[in-house]
Amino acid sequence: MNIEWEKVGDDWKLFRLINDRHMSVEILNYGGVITKILVPDRKGKRENVVLGYKDHRDYEKNPHFLGALIGRVAGRIKGASFELDGKRYLLEKNEGDHHLHGGSGGFHRVLWEAKPFESPGEVGLELRYLSRDGECGYPGNVRVHVMYKLNNDNRLMIEYRAVSDRKTPLALTNHSYFNLTGNLKGTVHNHLVQANCSRFAELDHELIPTGNILDTRGTLFDFTGGRKLGDGIAAGSGQNRIVGDGYDHYFFFDGEEGKVTVKDESSGRILTIRTNQPGMVMYTSNNLEEGLELAEGKSRKYLGVCFETQASPASLHHAGFPSVLVNAGETYYRWTSFQFAVEGA
């Protein structure tokens, strides 16, 4: 196992985590961005399975949040405001009348303090950042600590820790777009997804949760037995059409641990996601801008799928959603693992 790094700008560094089974993960200290994940297919060919820009400097804008760490709060906050202990907080309106993914100064645009490390059985990268009181409109000084860990089981673990000196909303995630075909050879229509989620959040026409929590059974949102993403893209219901023909919804995990399995028959690759997060936003890149210069070609709709494991910012306005609030002095701890394998191996 090994760690390499190189400078890609005055303050930017690119770290490469490499294990002994031909898997590698590349991470920028800017935005904590995962720029590449190289894993073998059934023939042993190593290819990239996430979307990343050809030019690293494009991450400065990164309007689609490719590969980035998201915070302070992942997702959309209705009306770009919330009330906490009798006080109303106003946030940046960076998506219509709403606040998305921490705003334009969110964690995806932070230059993180980065430190590579090696420990028995794994290599990793430790990222730290102090988000000061009032930053992007949020209360509290929040010390954030993110760990990327790669082991020889082809598992990438992301651990999120944070402590605030005031009660505040906090919901961290990673916004990687996965495409198991490898090097963007196809879209994600034929990705077979299975997830232990029997409920999802209904959205309005501005992609804001209405407060209604719907049963997935008997719908194109039922992934408990496995379903191709193309089902909801090509022949979707009203909820699929609202988000641009596809998925961009919050799914509630059943039980204490979330599990998602993703399979691509063409390459044989399997991705298994496990997490202690209460749910996830699954987004099929319905609104991904076309023509962006990516490492392996041009961007287009449905080129990747995001599994944004997180609590729900809808909890700031509606009951029944997993809370994003963290008390002063309380340790926020969440983890999500991404393990790669090959069918039949």
N, C-alpha and C positions, 0 to 999 in steps of 0.2 A: 504494500500500500504506500501511497506517496501523495505529497502535496506540492504543486508548482504554482508560481505566481509571476505576473508580469505587469508592468505599468502600461496603462492604455490612455494616459493623460497626466496632467500635472499632479492631481490628487487621486485619480482613479486607479484602482488595482483590480486585476482579474485573477481570481484564485481557481485552481483546478484540483478537485479531489479525485483521486484515482484509486480503485481497489485492485485486487488480484484476479478479478473475473471479467476484465475488459469492460467495466463500466466506469464512466467518469462524469462529473458534474462541474460545470463552470459557473462561478458566482462573482458578481461585481460588488465592490464595497459601496458603490452608488446605488441606492434604492434596494440593496440586498437582492438584486435581480439574479435569478437563475437564467443564464443566457443559453446554455446547452445541457442536455443530458444524453450521453451516448451509451446505448445498450445494444447487445446483439439481437438479431432475429433468429429464426429457426435454422438458418444456414450459417450462423456465426458472424454475419456481417454487422459491424457496428455502425449505427446511424443515430442521428439526432431525433429525439421524440418530443421536443418542445419547440414552440415558436420563439425566435429571437431575431433581432435586427442584424443586418449585415454590417452596419456601421454602429459601433458602440455608442457614439455620441447621440444617436437617435433616442437613446433612453432618457435624455434630458427632457424631451417632450413626452414621449410615450403615452399618447392619449388613450391607448387601449390597455395600459398597465401590464404589458407583456412581462411575465416572470417575476413581477415586483412584490416586495413586502408591502402590505396594505395596513394602514392605521392612521389616526388612532382608531377609527371605526370603519370596518369594511362594510360595504353596502350603501344603500340610500337612506338618508334621514329625511323624512317628510317635512317639507316646508323649511328645511335648513335650520331647524330650531328644536329645542327640547326644554322641558322644565325639570329642575332638580332641586328638591328641598325648598320649593317656593320661589325659586329664581329662574328666570327664562334666559337661556343662552342662545345667541344668534351665531350661526355658522355661515360660511361662504356658500353662495348659491352657484355651484359649478356644473349643475345639470338641470337646466330649466329653473324651476323654483325650489329645487332640492339640492341636498348636499351628498356628494358621492365620494366614497373611498378616502375620507379624511381631507378632501379639498385639494386645491392645486399645490399646497405646501405640505402634503401628506408624506408618509414614510417612504413612498415610492420615489421621492425627490430628496431624500436625506443622504448625506455622505456619512456612512456608518463607520465607527471605529472598529477595525477588523483585526482579528488575531487567529491565524491558523494553529491547529493543534493535532497531535497524534496521541492516541491512548490505545490500550490493548484491544485489538480487533476492529479499530475504526480510525478514520481520519475526519477532520472537520474544520469548520470555520465558526468562530465566535464573533458576533456582531453586537455592539452596544451603542445606545443613543439616549441622551437626556432630552425629553420633550418638555419644554418649560411651560409653566402656568400661563394660560391664555393663548398658547400656540394654536393657530387655526380656529380659535374661538373656544377651545375646550378648557375646563378648569383643571388645576393640579399640575404639579411637577411630577412627571412620570419617567422613571428609569426603566428602559426597555432592554432586554437581553434576549437575543435570538441565536440559537445554535443549529447549524447544519451538520449532520453526521452521516457519513457513508461507511457501510460495513461490507464484508465479503459475501453476504447473502443478497447482494444487489438491492439493499434497502437504504433509502435516503430518509432520515428522520429529521423533522424540523420541530424544535422545541421553542416555545415562546414563554418568557417570564417577564413580569413587570410589577412595579410597586409605585403607587401614587401617594402623595401626601394629602390629597383631597379626594372625596368621592367623585367619581368621574365615569363616563362611558368609555369602554375599551373593548375592542373586538379585532384581533389581529388574524391575518391569513396570508397565504401566498397566492398570487394570481397567475400561475403558469398555465399556458394553453398546451394541452397534451395532444399529440397525434402519433399513434402507435404504428402507422404505416411506415414511418421512417423517412427522414429527409423530405417530408411534405409530399410524398408521392400520390396521396389522395386526400379526400376530405374525411370527416369523421362520421359520415352517414352510416357506415357499416360497423362502427364500433358497438360491440355488444356490452351493455352496462347492466350490472346487477347491484342493487343497493337495499339495505334494510331500512327502507323508508315507506311508511304506510300513510303519511300525511304530507301535504305541501301547502304553501301559502298562496292564496288567490291574489292576483295583481289587478290594479286598475290600468287605465290607458296611459298613465305616466310611469308605469312600472313600480308603483308604490303599493305595498301590501294593503288590502282593504280591511284587514282584521279578521277576515274569514279564513278558517283553516279547513281544508278540504281533504276528503278521503281519496287515496290514489286508486283504490280498487275499482276495476271496470273502466279505467281511463288510460289515456296514453302517458300518464304520469306514474303508472305502476311499474316499477323496476324490480319488485321483490323477486320475481321469477326470471328476470333477464329480459332485456328489450333492446333492439337496435335504435340508436339515436335518430336515424332516418324516419322512424315511425312518426315522431312528433314534428319533424321538419317538413315532410312531404304531405302528410294527411292530418295535420294537427287540428285540435279543437280551438274554440275561441281564445282560451288561455295561451295556446301556442302561437296563435296569430297576433295576439296583443304584443308579444315580445319580438315580432319580426319573423315568425315561422321558425319555431324551435323551442328551446328551453332557456330561461333566465330566472328561475324560481328558487325559493328557499324550500328545501326538503328537511323534514324532521327525522332524525335517526331514531329507530326503535331500540330501547335498551340503553345501557350505559356506554357502550362503545359502538361507534359508527364503522361500517365496513362497506366498501365499494369495490367491485371487481370489474375491470375493463379488459375486453379481449378484441384483438384484431386478427381475423382469420388469415388475411393476406400475408402477414409477417410472422404470425404465430406468437406475437408478443402478448403478455398478460401483465396488467398493472393491478396490484392490490393495494388499496388505500385503507388504512385504519386510523382512528382518531378518538380522542376523548372529548372532541367538540360535540355540541348537541345537535348540529345540523350542518347543512352545506347549501350554497348556491351553486347549482349546476348550470353552466352557461355554454351554449353551443356556438359561440361567436357569430350569432345572427347578424350583428351590426358591425362586424369587423370591416374596417375600411379596406377597399381593394387597391392594389398596386403598391403597397408599402414594400420597401426593399428588405427582405428577410434573408437570413443566411443561406437558405436553400432555394430561394425564388421569391415570387411576388405573393403578397397576401390576397386572400379572398374570403368570402363568407364560408362558414362551416369548416375552416381549415384546422380548428383546434377546439378542444373542450376543456373548460375550467371546472375544477372541483374545489370551490372556495369554502373550506370547512371553517365554521364560525358560529357564534351566537347571532342573534337577529336584532338589528337596530329598530325593527318594527316594535320591539318591546318598549321603546321609549314612548310609544303612542297607543299601543294596544295590549290588552291582557292575553295571556296564553302563549306568548313567545319567549324563548330563552333569553334571559336578561343579559344586557351588555354592561351593567353597572358594577363597578369595583369600589369597595369601601377604602377609605384612607388606611394605609398600612397593610392592607390585605395583599397577599401574593397571588397575582394572576399567573396561572400555569396551564398551558394547553400544548398538546403535541399532535402531530399528524405524520404518519409514515407512508412512504411510497416505495413499494417493493416490486421489482421487475423480474419476470420469469418468461420462459418460452414453453408453449403448449407441447406436452409430450416429453419434455426434458426431465 
